[in-house]
Amino acid sequence: MFRIASLALSPLLLVAAAAVSAGSLPDDWREWRAVDTPLARIGALPGCDADVSSLPSIYQRTVYLYCDVRPEGPGEVRVLVSDSALPAYHFRNRNFPDGAQAALHLSDLGMLMVTTWEEGTPVYQVFTEDGEEITADDGPLSAGACAECHTDPSCVAGQCGRIE
């Protein structure tokens, strides 16, 4: 199994970023609920050679972005939401409580792309499953790359998933 720790030796990225200081990965993230969204239904993001032209643009961008992390694809994905954020996530009403509330869990990489809300504004960070922040200054693991996708017209206040 490929784990994000393997990237530490790669010249690709993983320069620790101090640009975002939203907080740490909550200890209870493993207890967050896996929600049924279109992305979660895909189950695993395909590799770089996959034809993703039939997918919505947000998913196409996601696949292309993660090709830089792992060419065969990031693998299994789950969308996790904290219990306190479930109503806001379900209704897409922008009323997220402050703090880390949602994550895209790339389990084959041992990595979480976490969205934290601060006074209604989403802040993006990347963590290993054991809580080490690995948000990069640029590239696919940067807060800027997260923001680029999360400003897609299908997203609302940084939330791109929709419970179905």
N, C-alpha and C positions, 0 to 999 in steps of 0.2 A: 504494500500500500504506500502511495506517495503521500508524504506529510509536508506541511509547510516548513518544518524545520529543515528539510532538505534544500530549501531555497536559500537558506542563510549563506551557503557557499557560492551561490550564483551571483554573478555580477549584475544580473537583471535589475535587482532592486533591494529592498529591505534596508533602507537607511532610516533609522528611527526618526520619527518626526516629533518636533516639539511644538508644531504650529497649532495643534488642537489639544486642548486640555479639558475636554468635556468630562472626563472621569475614567473610571476603570470598568472592566467587565464585571457585572454583578455576579456574586457567588452563586446565585440561584438560577442562572441562565438555563441550566439543564432542566429546570422545572417549568420553563416557559412552554406555552402550548404551540405545538406544530399546527399551523392553520392550513386549510385547504384553499390554495390560490392557484391561478393558472400556471404560475411558475413551479409551484410545489407539485402539481400534477404531472409536469414533464418528468419529474423524478431525478433526472441527472442532466446537466448541461452537456451538450455534445462537444466533440473536438473541433479543431479549426477546419477540418476538411468537410464538415457536415454542411449540407444545404439547408440553411435556416431562413430562406427567403419567404417561406409561408408563415413564419412566426411574426407576431407583432413587433414593431420596431424596437421597443424596449428590450425584448428578449434577444433580438439580433445584436443589439449593441452590447448586451451582457456577454453573449458568447464571444464576440470579437474582442472585447476587453480582456476576458480571462484566457484567451489564447496566449497572451503574453506571460501568463503565470504558469500555464501547463498546456502545451500544444495538443495533447490528447483529450483535453477538456477537463474542467474542474471536478467532474463526477457528480456524486449525489448531492442534492440540494434540499434543504428544508427551510421554510419560513417560520420563524419562532416569534411569538408575541407574549409579553408579560401579561399576567392576569389584569393588572391595573390599566393596561392600554387596550384590552380587547374591545370594549365598547367603541372607543374612538376608531380603532382599526376596522371594525366591522362596518360602522356607518360612514367611514371616511369623512369625518366631520371636523378634523383639524384640532380636536380638543385633547391632545395628548398630554398626560401629566409630565412634568419635568423628570428627566433622568433617562437612562438607557431603557428602551421599551420594545425594540424589535431588532431582529437579526436575520440575515441570510446565512445559514449554517452550511458551509461547504465541508461536509464531514470527511470526504476523502482527502482533503487538504489539511484537515484539522484546524480550520480557520472560520472566524465569524466576522461578517461585515455588519457592524452594529450602528443603529440609528438612535441617537440620544436627542431628546427635545429639551431645549432651554428657552423658556418663555415663548413657546410656540414655534421656535426656529429649529429645524433639524440640523444636527451636527453628526458627522460621519467619522467612524473610527474602525480600525481593523485589529482584531485580536487573535491570538492562538487560543485553542481550547483551554489552556491552563492559565489564561489571563494576561499573557504578555502582549502589550500593545506593539503592533508592527506596522502602524500607519506610516506610509512612506511619504517623502516630500513630493514625489511625482510618480507617474506610471500607474499601473492598474490597482495598486494598493494604496493610493493616495486619497485623501478626502476630496480632492478636486475631481478625481475620476468618479467617485461615488456621486458627487453633486451633479456631474454632467448627465449621468443616467437618471438621477432622481428629479431632474427638472424636465423630463420628457412630458409632453402634454397628457399622457395617461396617468401621471402621478399627481397626487393632491398633498400639498404641504410635506413633501418628501416621502410620502407613502405611495409606493408603486403597486403593491399587491392589493388584491380585493378578495375577501372571503366569499366563496361561492358555495 
